[in-house]
Amino acid sequence: MLRTAFVTGGAGFLGRRLVRLLTARNIQVRCLIRETTPVQDLLDSLSDEQRARVQFVTGDVRDRALLEEEFHHVEVVYHLAAALGGSPSTLFLQTVIPTRTLLEVAAASPIRRCVLVSSLGVYGTQTLRRGGLLDESAPIDPHPEQRDPYSMSKIRQEAIAWEARERWGLPLVVVRPGVIYGPGRTLLTSRVGLSLGPLLIRLGGRNPLPYTYVDNCAEALALAGMMPDLDGEIINVVDDDLPTGNQIVRTLRQAGKRIRSVQIPSRLIGPLSAVYEGYSHWSEGQLPPVLTRYRSDAIWKPLRYSNAKARRLLNWQPQVTTAEALQRTISG
């Protein structure tokens, strides 16, 4: 039974829910934060009894001496901290380099598991056929530099983690969530389409989107550190009844949100992306290459998504339905 855990990113959107779930299970949590990290939202989500089980550790993931001290007092490390946006160099400095330090220290410590939060965006979905199944057997994107800096940073982060397991025997579980949503985050992500000023270009509105409600995702993440005999596993996390872009827009409109949109059918996304990309190249970048055939195949190709492995290994199932999750997100 898990008794102690160390969490990076514990005051963040997903981290707050993870800390709440762990402390509700009588687990002592040491939460790494920076001096400037706001923690009130986390504290407000906890009961007095749960707050007593949280200790804040002020410092930086790159502080090797701090991690060496901390990892001698915990059983499982949950590594959530990562940059969500920025240039490739910024993401590398804020995600990849700190992860290398954390994993090196973790591998030399007595912890029994490191749980790394990655992303469903690491997959090379361009190789899958339309309507194909994306599960843990899908290949990693071979050219993330043609997609976006975030995916590239998560792929590099994972590569470092698997190297640490191979070289030093680090007990490792990698969790790859889909798009995490909930109160405080927008439902209109790039998976739904692109925003051009006040106009939303909806791309493939009938496609199921790999979304996971934040509370459902946090439950799977908590279990990834608690279930016995897990090592070397990759676990995708998406909900059961996945929403479509059309469903999200319809729900927002029913809630009184004004959304101006134009829908592009799935079969036209690829050809239009190729035309846009060609014109961008012809104009020597005067039209920014935000829409390319490679990126379109990675984000908007119609696919099916599986959470069967999470159900099997973690005994997990989403507790919040998509209909309820969408309403909570809009109301929050």
MARKERO-100251 format. One record per residue (C-alpha): x, y, z. Coordinates in Angstrom, 3 decimals, padded with zeros to 6 digits. Example, Ala and Ser with C-alpha at 12.3 -4.5 7.8 and 13.67 -1.06 7.14 Angstrom:
REM MARKERO-100251
+----------+----------+----------+
:       px :       py :       pz :
+----------+----------+----------+
:  012.300 : -004.500 :  007.800 :
:  013.670 : -001.060 :  007.140 :
+----------+----------+----------+
This chain:
REM MARKERO-100251
+----------+----------+----------+
:       px :       py :       pz :
+----------+----------+----------+
:  000.000 :  000.000 :  000.000 :
:  001.309 :  003.421 : -000.981 :
:  001.946 :  005.667 :  002.029 :
:  004.172 :  008.492 :  000.768 :
:  004.409 :  010.312 : -002.561 :
:  006.381 :  013.171 : -004.068 :
:  004.565 :  015.320 : -006.643 :
:  005.943 :  017.914 : -009.034 :
:  003.379 :  020.249 : -010.562 :
:  001.020 :  019.501 : -007.695 :
: -000.449 :  023.007 : -007.659 :
: -001.334 :  022.851 : -011.349 :
: -004.565 :  022.009 : -013.129 :
: -004.116 :  018.225 : -013.042 :
: -001.791 :  018.184 : -010.038 :
: -004.369 :  019.690 : -007.662 :
: -006.758 :  016.840 : -008.379 :
: -004.004 :  014.262 : -007.981 :
: -002.983 :  015.636 : -004.578 :
: -006.620 :  015.684 : -003.494 :
: -007.101 :  012.038 : -004.489 :
: -003.877 :  010.889 : -002.841 :
: -004.547 :  012.644 :  000.449 :
: -008.123 :  011.311 :  000.453 :
: -006.516 :  007.856 :  000.479 :
: -004.449 :  008.723 :  003.580 :
: -001.253 :  009.148 :  001.553 :
:  001.307 :  011.676 :  002.750 :
:  002.224 :  013.998 : -000.121 :
:  005.330 :  016.136 : -000.456 :
:  004.555 :  018.719 : -003.106 :
:  007.419 :  020.510 : -004.855 :
:  006.636 :  024.169 : -005.594 :
:  008.528 :  027.317 : -006.465 :
:  008.454 :  030.367 : -004.206 :
:  006.115 :  032.111 : -006.630 :
:  003.725 :  029.168 : -007.069 :
:  000.158 :  029.994 : -005.919 :
: -001.155 :  027.183 : -003.725 :
: -004.452 :  028.598 : -002.449 :
: -006.556 :  026.803 : -005.059 :
: -004.980 :  023.523 : -004.000 :
: -005.530 :  024.197 : -000.314 :
: -009.131 :  025.273 : -000.924 :
: -009.834 :  021.906 : -002.573 :
: -008.715 :  019.959 :  000.519 :
: -010.378 :  019.244 :  003.834 :
: -008.543 :  020.136 :  007.050 :
: -007.602 :  016.481 :  007.446 :
: -006.221 :  016.330 :  003.914 :
: -004.251 :  019.545 :  004.342 :
: -002.448 :  017.939 :  007.250 :
: -001.174 :  015.272 :  004.852 :
:  000.429 :  017.794 :  002.458 :
:  003.865 :  019.286 :  002.941 :
:  005.154 :  021.899 :  000.524 :
:  008.784 :  021.712 : -000.509 :
:  010.051 :  024.970 : -001.975 :
:  012.667 :  024.528 : -004.662 :
:  013.354 :  023.574 : -008.248 :
:  013.262 :  020.287 : -010.134 :
:  016.826 :  020.979 : -011.241 :
:  018.089 :  021.081 : -007.630 :
:  019.840 :  017.720 : -007.405 :
:  020.683 :  017.974 : -003.697 :
:  017.064 :  018.757 : -002.801 :
:  015.771 :  015.790 : -004.801 :
:  018.348 :  013.431 : -003.297 :
:  017.135 :  014.363 :  000.166 :
:  013.439 :  014.154 : -000.716 :
:  013.572 :  010.833 : -002.540 :
:  014.851 :  009.054 :  000.559 :
:  011.543 :  009.743 :  002.283 :
:  008.974 :  008.784 : -000.367 :
:  007.917 :  005.652 : -002.222 :
:  006.521 :  007.016 : -005.493 :
:  007.397 :  010.085 : -007.545 :
:  004.705 :  011.646 : -009.750 :
:  006.331 :  013.971 : -012.278 :
:  003.751 :  016.357 : -013.726 :
:  005.709 :  019.606 : -013.966 :
:  006.290 :  020.678 : -017.584 :
:  006.006 :  023.738 : -019.775 :
:  002.784 :  023.824 : -021.796 :
:  003.909 :  026.252 : -024.475 :
:  006.697 :  028.402 : -025.820 :
:  009.565 :  028.089 : -028.243 :
:  011.440 :  024.796 : -028.714 :
:  014.343 :  026.121 : -026.637 :
:  012.018 :  027.218 : -023.811 :
:  010.263 :  023.861 : -023.718 :
:  013.580 :  022.037 : -023.735 :
:  014.925 :  024.130 : -020.861 :
:  011.745 :  023.921 : -018.767 :
:  010.719 :  020.327 : -019.481 :
:  013.523 :  018.128 : -020.807 :
:  016.498 :  019.277 : -018.737 :
:  014.658 :  019.252 : -015.362 :
:  013.287 :  015.795 : -016.169 :
:  016.789 :  014.467 : -016.819 :
:  017.931 :  015.646 : -013.388 :
:  014.869 :  014.219 : -011.641 :
:  015.207 :  010.827 : -013.315 :
:  018.925 :  010.524 : -012.624 :
:  018.319 :  011.177 : -008.939 :
:  015.280 :  008.914 : -008.849 :
:  017.220 :  006.037 : -010.409 :
:  019.825 :  006.226 : -007.642 :
:  017.253 :  006.472 : -004.844 :
:  015.179 :  003.829 : -003.021 :
:  011.855 :  004.901 : -004.581 :
:  009.790 :  002.028 : -005.938 :
:  008.219 :  003.823 : -008.900 :
:  008.367 :  006.973 : -011.006 :
:  005.171 :  007.964 : -012.825 :
:  005.818 :  010.331 : -015.731 :
:  002.954 :  012.299 : -017.249 :
:  003.465 :  012.514 : -020.998 :
:  000.887 :  013.149 : -023.721 :
: -001.157 :  011.360 : -026.356 :
:  000.436 :  013.879 : -028.712 :
:  003.643 :  011.835 : -028.902 :
:  002.066 :  009.330 : -031.298 :
:  002.773 :  009.344 : -035.018 :
: -000.849 :  009.174 : -036.088 :
:  000.129 :  009.964 : -039.677 :
:  000.921 :  006.266 : -040.153 :
: -002.552 :  005.125 : -039.077 :
: -005.346 :  004.656 : -041.586 :
: -008.489 :  006.780 : -041.343 :
: -010.762 :  005.278 : -038.731 :
: -007.878 :  003.229 : -037.314 :
: -007.362 :  002.497 : -033.623 :
: -004.855 :  004.507 : -031.631 :
: -003.619 :  002.525 : -028.634 :
: -000.285 :  001.991 : -026.893 :
:  001.073 : -000.005 : -029.834 :
:  001.011 :  003.030 : -032.149 :
:  004.451 :  004.400 : -033.146 :
:  006.009 :  007.588 : -031.825 :
:  005.888 :  010.550 : -034.207 :
:  009.140 :  010.378 : -036.233 :
:  009.081 :  014.066 : -037.171 :
:  007.610 :  016.060 : -034.274 :
:  009.514 :  019.126 : -035.454 :
:  006.997 :  019.276 : -038.308 :
:  004.139 :  019.290 : -035.833 :
:  004.645 :  021.507 : -032.769 :
:  007.283 :  022.235 : -030.095 :
:  005.185 :  020.767 : -027.268 :
:  004.939 :  017.324 : -028.857 :
:  008.641 :  017.429 : -029.623 :
:  009.491 :  018.229 : -025.985 :
:  007.284 :  015.409 : -024.649 :
:  008.855 :  012.891 : -027.032 :
:  012.325 :  013.932 : -025.890 :
:  011.213 :  013.816 : -022.249 :
:  009.970 :  010.266 : -022.686 :
:  013.156 :  009.200 : -024.451 :
:  015.179 :  010.330 : -021.438 :
:  012.868 :  008.406 : -019.113 :
:  013.151 :  005.137 : -021.041 :
:  016.910 :  005.590 : -021.221 :
:  016.999 :  005.947 : -017.423 :
:  015.036 :  002.737 : -017.037 :
:  017.303 :  000.852 : -019.430 :
:  020.604 :  002.151 : -018.037 :
:  019.867 :  002.321 : -014.334 :
:  016.800 :  000.168 : -013.789 :
:  014.480 :  003.048 : -012.891 :
:  011.004 :  001.638 : -012.110 :
:  008.895 :  003.586 : -014.571 :
:  005.296 :  003.991 : -015.693 :
:  004.443 :  006.520 : -018.407 :
:  000.908 :  007.902 : -018.541 :
: -000.188 :  009.512 : -021.800 :
: -003.386 :  011.535 : -021.317 :
: -005.406 :  012.944 : -024.152 :
: -006.621 :  016.547 : -024.043 :
: -007.318 :  017.287 : -020.379 :
: -010.272 :  019.582 : -019.785 :
: -012.404 :  020.840 : -016.933 :
: -013.448 :  024.040 : -015.161 :
: -010.924 :  026.745 : -015.912 :
: -009.876 :  025.402 : -019.301 :
: -011.359 :  025.980 : -022.717 :
: -013.191 :  023.250 : -024.561 :
: -012.309 :  024.763 : -027.929 :
: -008.820 :  023.361 : -028.360 :
: -006.963 :  022.844 : -031.635 :
: -008.552 :  019.380 : -031.810 :
: -011.861 :  021.122 : -032.520 :
: -010.399 :  023.562 : -035.029 :
: -008.527 :  026.798 : -035.596 :
: -009.597 :  030.262 : -034.488 :
: -009.229 :  033.060 : -037.025 :
: -010.198 :  036.156 : -035.092 :
: -013.846 :  035.711 : -034.056 :
: -014.352 :  032.803 : -036.497 :
: -013.835 :  029.155 : -035.563 :
: -012.789 :  026.892 : -038.444 :
: -014.170 :  023.522 : -037.335 :
: -012.116 :  020.666 : -038.736 :
: -013.777 :  017.277 : -038.932 :
: -016.581 :  018.056 : -036.508 :
: -017.908 :  014.491 : -036.446 :
: -014.622 :  012.910 : -035.326 :
: -014.327 :  011.585 : -031.755 :
: -011.832 :  013.727 : -029.864 :
: -009.276 :  012.194 : -027.457 :
: -010.469 :  014.157 : -024.422 :
: -010.319 :  013.213 : -020.750 :
: -012.017 :  015.073 : -017.934 :
: -009.480 :  016.248 : -015.371 :
: -010.960 :  014.277 : -012.455 :
: -011.059 :  011.082 : -014.516 :
: -007.481 :  011.611 : -015.613 :
: -006.273 :  012.296 : -012.061 :
: -007.832 :  009.030 : -010.877 :
: -005.952 :  007.051 : -013.531 :
: -002.739 :  008.864 : -012.662 :
: -003.106 :  008.156 : -008.952 :
: -003.704 :  004.458 : -009.664 :
: -000.601 :  004.320 : -011.880 :
:  001.485 :  004.933 : -008.770 :
: -000.554 :  002.739 : -006.449 :
: -001.254 : -000.497 : -008.317 :
:  001.249 : -003.258 : -007.479 :
:  003.679 : -004.834 : -009.954 :
:  003.644 : -002.121 : -012.597 :
:  006.897 : -001.356 : -014.387 :
:  007.860 : -000.427 : -017.907 :
:  004.256 :  000.258 : -018.897 :
:  002.744 :  002.924 : -021.161 :
: -000.881 :  003.747 : -020.374 :
: -003.143 :  005.960 : -022.472 :
: -005.898 :  007.881 : -020.704 :
: -009.006 :  008.970 : -022.596 :
: -012.621 :  008.852 : -021.491 :
: -015.232 :  006.369 : -022.691 :
: -017.905 :  008.389 : -024.459 :
: -015.602 :  010.744 : -026.318 :
: -017.094 :  014.037 : -027.498 :
: -017.021 :  015.300 : -031.057 :
: -016.240 :  018.840 : -032.111 :
: -019.857 :  019.276 : -033.155 :
: -021.038 :  018.125 : -029.721 :
: -018.749 :  020.586 : -027.958 :
: -019.872 :  023.528 : -030.082 :
: -023.530 :  022.543 : -029.717 :
: -023.193 :  022.279 : -025.921 :
: -021.509 :  025.671 : -025.700 :
: -024.226 :  027.280 : -027.811 :
: -026.949 :  025.702 : -025.686 :
: -025.269 :  027.309 : -022.693 :
: -025.571 :  030.703 : -024.331 :
: -022.077 :  031.025 : -025.809 :
: -021.959 :  032.824 : -029.149 :
: -019.734 :  030.924 : -031.560 :
: -019.322 :  031.845 : -035.214 :
: -017.961 :  028.876 : -037.098 :
: -017.411 :  027.266 : -040.469 :
: -017.087 :  023.497 : -040.703 :
: -014.633 :  021.737 : -043.006 :
: -015.559 :  018.080 : -043.668 :
: -012.900 :  015.509 : -042.804 :
: -012.353 :  014.442 : -046.405 :
: -011.399 :  018.003 : -047.387 :
: -008.957 :  018.755 : -044.553 :
: -006.000 :  017.021 : -046.203 :
: -006.379 :  018.591 : -049.658 :
: -007.010 :  022.064 : -048.216 :
: -003.982 :  021.697 : -045.938 :
: -001.824 :  020.773 : -048.929 :
: -003.045 :  023.845 : -050.833 :
: -002.434 :  026.114 : -047.840 :
:  001.026 :  024.622 : -047.291 :
:  001.908 :  025.051 : -050.954 :
:  000.841 :  028.699 : -050.955 :
:  002.781 :  029.338 : -047.747 :
:  005.893 :  027.915 : -049.378 :
:  005.285 :  029.874 : -052.597 :
:  004.834 :  033.122 : -050.660 :
:  008.074 :  032.439 : -048.768 :
:  006.301 :  032.448 : -045.425 :
:  004.166 :  035.553 : -045.890 :
:  001.296 :  033.209 : -045.081 :
:  002.524 :  031.425 : -041.912 :
:  002.675 :  027.612 : -042.271 :
:  000.219 :  026.983 : -039.435 :
: -001.681 :  024.435 : -041.523 :
:  000.302 :  021.641 : -043.152 :
: -000.596 :  018.183 : -044.422 :
:  001.629 :  016.588 : -041.772 :
:  000.059 :  018.550 : -038.932 :
: -003.437 :  017.897 : -040.239 :
: -002.865 :  014.149 : -040.303 :
: -001.486 :  014.330 : -036.749 :
: -004.378 :  016.278 : -035.247 :
: -007.545 :  015.927 : -037.328 :
: -007.439 :  012.499 : -038.974 :
: -010.541 :  010.503 : -037.942 :
: -009.392 :  007.848 : -035.459 :
: -010.685 :  005.652 : -032.671 :
: -009.068 :  005.830 : -029.235 :
: -008.681 :  003.042 : -026.695 :
: -008.475 :  003.129 : -022.884 :
: -008.573 : -000.674 : -022.598 :
: -005.094 : -000.905 : -021.097 :
: -005.893 :  001.629 : -018.372 :
: -008.992 : -000.368 : -017.513 :
: -007.073 : -003.647 : -017.450 :
: -003.913 : -002.624 : -015.583 :
: -005.331 :  000.054 : -013.301 :
: -008.860 : -001.242 : -012.800 :
: -009.866 :  002.285 : -013.835 :
: -012.998 :  003.613 : -015.400 :
: -014.122 :  007.207 : -015.896 :
: -016.453 :  008.250 : -013.097 :
: -017.673 :  011.439 : -014.800 :
: -019.523 :  011.071 : -018.091 :
: -018.749 :  013.364 : -020.990 :
: -022.166 :  015.039 : -020.810 :
: -021.646 :  015.846 : -017.128 :
: -018.011 :  016.844 : -017.686 :
: -018.939 :  019.313 : -020.422 :
: -021.575 :  020.906 : -018.188 :
: -019.158 :  021.157 : -015.258 :
: -016.549 :  022.767 : -017.491 :
: -018.975 :  025.335 : -018.872 :
: -020.437 :  026.111 : -015.426 :
: -017.000 :  026.355 : -013.810 :
+----------+----------+----------+
